[in-house]
């Protein structure tokens, strides 16, 4: 995976190149905004939400309505293939984002004691957004998910969810052929409904927030929402 630290250079890349290029988070925060009024809703209340499968530890079911409808569109397609979509996380409060960011940062400092603060920040933000920079999940515009079979069992995706590992990179080839096939299917379906992937996390897709706007060369539609939970 490449890392681009110049927003303008990133924006002229093709979609194929963007799949393999992580945009520095500080640069992603420089995008123009045009915030819209799209409410946070309980995704279970949306039409055809019964096609979704939820992890037993999911923090909450809140999501921007437009994103929720797009996820369900994908789940309906997967159901016709005898597959399913398992949801792990949707909206994340700013408090939870801050706690998780600090924990990952602490882990990286222990793992890479030779790195300076800026280098640690760059590594950490590949896997967890800085709470000060409009984090995708805190906007309600991001989702963490994976494919499951007809019995709800997770398919081989190359790594477990939230694995801080090079194999978690979206286009990593050092995984099984089955995992490559599954990632490819998930990516194809998500792109078909105008969702954006995150090159550093195969399980993360978004709509309306910074990385979606950068991927599709659009303005940012969603600001952060802090529900204080």
Order of alpha helices (4+ residues) and beta strands (2+ residues): beta-alpha-alpha-beta-alpha-beta-beta-beta-alpha-beta-alpha-alpha-alpha-beta-alpha-beta-beta-alpha
